[in-house]
Amino acid sequence: MENPNFDTLPEHLQMEILSRLPMLSLVTCAWLCVSKKLASLIRSQEFKALYLSRWTDLDEDTFDLVYQKKSAGCMIKSST
């Protein structure tokens, strides 16, 4: 049997797992630029809606602001 990893999980399960992470953990994951696929998943409207439905103390603007800062950090990190 192959060694399973996060990338081999179906996308809906990946989203379920990521949506349960607190914002700090999600941002840390995003800051590390783990993969383009993961970054794309976190940026998707479907994930954003799921995440915001679980974390009712956040609003869409906060989510967008955090992700924009993450993207800037990734661009800086990848250019060095």
C-alpha positions as CSV (number, residue, x, y, z in Angstrom):
1,M,0.0,0.0,0.0
2,E,1.2,3.5,-0.9
3,N,2.0,6.0,1.8
4,P,-1.0,8.2,1.9
5,N,-0.5,11.9,2.2
6,F,-2.6,15.0,2.2
7,D,-2.4,15.5,-1.6
8,T,-3.9,12.0,-2.2
9,L,-7.1,12.9,-0.2
10,P,-10.1,13.9,-2.2
11,E,-10.5,17.7,-2.4
12,H,-13.6,17.8,-0.3
13,L,-11.8,16.0,2.6
14,Q,-8.8,18.4,2.2
15,M,-11.3,21.3,2.6
16,E,-12.9,19.8,5.6
17,I,-9.6,19.3,7.4
18,L,-8.3,22.8,6.5
19,S,-11.6,24.5,7.5
20,R,-11.1,23.2,11.0
21,L,-7.8,24.9,11.5
22,P,-7.7,28.1,13.4
23,M,-6.9,31.2,11.4
24,L,-3.3,31.4,12.7
25,S,-2.6,27.8,11.7
26,L,-4.2,28.3,8.3
27,V,-2.1,31.5,7.7
28,T,1.0,29.6,8.8
29,C,0.2,26.9,6.4
30,A,-0.3,29.4,3.7
31,W,2.8,31.4,4.6
32,L,4.9,28.3,4.1
33,C,3.6,28.2,0.5
34,V,3.2,24.4,0.9
35,S,2.0,23.9,-2.7
36,K,0.3,25.8,-5.4
37,K,-2.6,23.4,-5.2
38,L,-3.1,24.0,-1.5
39,A,-2.8,27.8,-2.0
40,S,-5.4,27.6,-4.8
41,L,-7.7,25.5,-2.5
42,I,-7.5,28.1,0.3
43,R,-8.2,30.9,-2.1
44,S,-11.3,29.3,-3.6
45,Q,-14.7,30.8,-2.9
46,E,-16.0,27.4,-1.9
47,F,-13.3,27.0,0.8
48,K,-13.8,30.6,2.0
49,A,-17.5,30.0,2.4
50,L,-16.9,26.8,4.3
51,Y,-14.3,28.4,6.5
52,L,-16.4,31.4,7.3
53,S,-19.4,29.2,8.1
54,R,-17.3,27.3,10.7
55,W,-15.6,30.3,12.2
56,T,-18.5,32.7,12.8
57,D,-16.3,35.3,14.6
58,L,-14.6,36.1,11.3
59,D,-16.0,38.1,8.4
60,E,-15.1,38.0,4.8
61,D,-13.0,41.1,4.9
62,T,-10.8,39.7,7.6
63,F,-10.3,36.5,5.7
64,D,-9.4,38.4,2.5
65,L,-7.0,40.7,4.4
66,V,-5.2,37.8,6.0
67,Y,-4.9,35.9,2.7
68,Q,-3.7,39.0,0.9
69,K,-0.9,39.5,3.4
70,K,-0.1,35.8,3.0
71,S,0.2,36.1,-0.7
72,A,2.5,39.1,-0.4
73,G,4.7,37.1,2.0
74,C,4.8,34.2,-0.4
75,M,5.9,36.4,-3.3
76,I,8.7,37.9,-1.1
77,K,9.7,34.5,0.2
78,S,9.8,32.9,-3.3
79,S,11.8,35.8,-4.8
80,T,14.8,35.4,-2.5
